Every structure is written in structure tokens, then in C-alpha cells.
Amino acid sequence: MQIIFLPNRGNVSRFAFIVSASVDKRATKRNRIKRVMREAVRGLLPRVGHYDVVLLARSTNEEEVVKRIHELFDSL
């Protein structure tokens, strides 16, 4: 998991979720990982300030993806 973030001047946070074809060739699996990532971030939104965030998945293991997102946002 990789995270890139920059503060923005707006009053909302914006997110981009990326899972490349090198992670898994099947679009259904990549889309599933994106949905898992969105749900994990949704629970963390009250703690996040106003940022533009890009989350890059490097694994298809759903539990690992959620765990890494929580770790990354805890370090902010």
C-alpha cells in the first residue's frame, strides 16, 4: 500500500483509489479491492483533515489492505 497526500484549500477531502493490472489481471478483483479501500477510508473520514489523497494498492489480500490503510492514516 502506498499513500500520497497533499493539503487542499477546499473544505472536503478528495480520494483516488488505484489498483493496477499488475496486482491482478481480473477487473472484478481490482474493483473489489477498490470497494474495500473506499469502505476502510469511509470509517476514517472524521479523523482526516482537508487533503487530496491517492491510495495505491499493492496487494489483493483484503485484510492486509484494510490493515495498511488504518496504519497509514494513524501515522498522519
VENFENUR-V260295 format. One line per field, one symbol per residue. ss: DSSP state (@ for helix, = for strand, . for the rest). psi: psi as a letter, one per 20 degrees, with the letter a starting at -180 (. if undefined). burial: + if it has 16 or more other C-alpha atoms within 10 Angstrom, else -. A space follows every 10 residues. Layout:
ss->???
psi->???
burial->???
This chain:
ss->.======... ...======. ......@@@@ @@@@@@@@@@ @@@@@@@... =======... .@@@@@@@@@ @@@@..
psi->pqppqqqria jqqqqpppor ihgphphhgg hghggggghg hhhighipbn qppppopjqj ogggggghgg gghhi.
burial->---------- --+---+++- ---------+ --++-+++-+ +--------+ ++++++++++ ----++-++- ------
